[in-house]
Amino acid sequence: MVAAMTTASGLFTQFLTATAVLTRLPVGASGAEGGVARSCWAFPLVGAGIGGICALALMLATLLGLGGGLAALLAVLAGIAVTGALHEDGLADTADGFGGGSDRDRKLAIMRDSRVGAYGVLALVLSIGLRAAALTSLGGALEGALALIAAHAVSRALVTPGMRLLEATRPDGLGATAGTPGGAAVLTALAIGAVVALAALGPLRGAIAFVLSAMAVAATAALACRQIGGYTGDVLGAFQQIGEIVMLLAAAAK
């Protein structure tokens, strides 16, 4: 009994750590060194919660009589608010670094710069626009709500293989302090993400969306290896954004 309670307490602590890392919610936990890697199994659970908040925003906007496009945009903005634009910032920095740097060191220096360049702005416009457009094309609010939950869960599950398989390119920052997750944690995250996708989108569409999203993130990981030799915290944010976009586009495909 005591061992079971201790295990449950440890898992809940890891869930809170994942929540603290992926959102701006005041959960009273922090990403201590190595703790992020141990908690990564819970990334899709936190993602599903973020997706649920976005889904609620979409449903409320629809109930208030707002048009489909506006409701979709508000749903996307709800996710940005909950996460503090953490992943969007990573996408923008990655786009600026990969697009504007002439060599590895220059790319990393640009990614560390807090200013956003032309590549970053374009990446953000495309990210927000594609997600809102996909939600709008889904039509019904319920379909959009389910797609949001699936997309947020799967996109965060797909971050974990990159943490496991790629090397951190800096001695400091999230990539170095997060640690390397174990294989069991990564597989658990992927399994949870897959279950959410299948439950929310249906077996066939959910499986197709999951595979397409995984392929897109894998392609982004391969690009990161060629550009900077591994990953940074910004690159992980880009993984999440690419995964979410592709999940929503796949859910909206006719």
N, C-alpha and C positions, 0 to 999 in steps of 0.2 A: 504493500500500500504506500509506504513512504517513498519507495523508489519510483512508483508510478506518479506520485504527486510531484516529486523532484523533476522527473522527465517532463511532465506537463508544464511545470513552472519554467523550465529551461526553454521549451518550445515557444511559450508565450513571450518570454523575454526576447527571443530571436525574432518573433513576429513584430514586436515593438521596435526592435532595432531596424528591421526592414522598413517599417512605417516611417521611422525618423529619417532614414536615408533617402527614401523615395518621395516623401511629401514634406509639407511644412506644417503638418498637424502637431500640436504640442503634446506629444505622448510621453515625455519625460524619459526618453532613451537617447543614446548617442551611438554613432558608429565607431566604436573603439577599434584599435588596430586588430585586424583579423576577424572582428565580429561581423563585419559585412559579409564576408565569405561564408561564415557559418550560418548566417540568416538568409542566404540567397534562395533557399528552398521556398521561402514565404513570399518572394517577389510577386508571383502571379496572384496570390491571395490579396496582397495589398493592391495590386493592379486591378483586380476585380472590384475592390472597394472604391477605388478612384473611378472606375467605369460606372459603378452604381451611382456615384454622385453626379457624374455627367449625364447619366440616363435620367436621373430625377430632374435635372435642369431642363433636359429636352422635353420630358413629359409635362412639366409645369408650364413651360413656354407654349407648348401646344394647347394645353387646357386654357391658357389665357388668350388664345386666338391669334397668336403670332404666326406669321407665315413659316413655311417649312425651312426656307433658307436662313431666316433669322433665328429660329429655334435651334437649327443645327449649329450655327455659329456660337450661340450662347452655350451650347453643350460643350463645344471645344474649349471655349474660354473658361468654363467651370473647371475643366481638367487642368488648364494652365494655372488657374488661381490656387488649386489645391496643392499643386507641386511646386509653386513658385517659379514656373517657367524653367525648371531645372533641366529638363530634357531638351526643350527648345533652345536653351542657351548652348547646350552641348552640340546640337545639330548646327547651329550658326557658327560656332567656333571651329568645328570640324570642317565645314564648307569653306570658311575663310582660309584655314590653314592648308587644306588640300588644294584649293584653287589658287591661292596667292603665293605660296612658298615655293622657292626654287630648289631647295634641298631639305633634308630631314630636319636639321637644326632650325632652319628658318620657318618651316611649317610648324614645329613645336612652339617656337617663339610667338608666332602669330596666334596660335590657339590659346596661348596663355594671356594674350592681350585682351583686356576687357572691352575694347572697342569692337563694334560690329562693322564689317566691311560689306562691299557689294554682294559678294557670294553669300554671306550670311543672311543678308536681308532677303535675297532671292529665295534662299532655302526656307526661311520662315514663312514667306508669302505662299510658297508652294505647299508647305506642310499644312498650314492652317486652311488654305483654300481647298486642297484635295480632300482633307478630312471633312470639311463642311459640305463640299459638293457630294461626297460619297453618302453622307448621312441624308442629304436632301433627296438623292435619287432612290434611297430605300423606301421612301414614301411614308409608311405608317410610323407613328411614334414608338409603338411597341417593338417593331423590327429594328428601328434605330437604337433603342435602348439596349436590346439584347446584343446588337453588334458592338456597341460601345463597351459593354462588360467583357465580351470576348476579346476585343482588340486590345484593351488595356491589360488584361491578364496575360495574353499570349506574348505581347510585345515585351513585357518585363521578364517573362520566363525565358525568352530568347536572348536576353542579355547575359544569362549565366554561362552558357557554353563559351562565350568570348572571354569571360573572366577565367575560365578553366584552361582554355587551350592557347590563348595568346599571352604574350609577355607584356608587362607594364613597361612603358618606355621612359618613365621618369622615376627617380628615386623618392620623390615626394608626390603629394596629391592623392586623389582617390584610388588611382590604379595601384599605387604601391601600398597604401595603408589598408585597402580592402582585404587583401590576402587572396589566396587561391582556393576556391571552393573545392570540396571533395566531389568525387564522381556521384556519390549517392545524393548529395544535395542538388546537383545539377539535374540528375534524372528525375528527382522528385518534383523540381520546379517545372520541368518539361511535361511531366505526366499531369500535374495539376492544370497547367495551361491548356493541354490537349483536352482534358475532361471538360473544362469550362467552354472551350470552343465548340466541342461536339454538342454539349447540352444547350448552348445559346443559339447556335446556328443550324443545328441538325447534323446528323452523322456525315452526310456527303459534303455539304457546303462547308461544314466546320473543318473536315479533314483537308479539303482542298485549300481553304484559306490558311490553315496552319502550315501546310507544306509550302505554299507560295511565300508566306511571310518568312519562314525559315530560310528559304532559298535567297530571298532578298537580303536578309541580315547576313547570311553567309557570304554573299557577294560583297557586301559592305565591309565585312571583316577581312576578306581577301584584299580589298582596296587599301584598308588601313595598314595591312602588313607591307604592301608595296610602298605606301607613302611614308610611313613613319616606323615600320618594323614592329608594330604591336598595337597596344591600345592605351588610351588615357581615359579619365573620367568623362571628358567631352565625347570621345568616341563611343563610350557606352550609352550616352544620351542619344547619339545619332542612331545607334542600333535600335533603341526603343522607338524613336520617331519613325524610322523606316518600317519597323515591324507593325506599328499601329496603322500607318498609312495603308500598307499593303493589305492588312486584315480588313480594314473598312472597305477598300476598293473591291476585294474579293467577295465580301458580304453583299456589296451592292451590284455585283455583276449579274446580268440576267441569264 
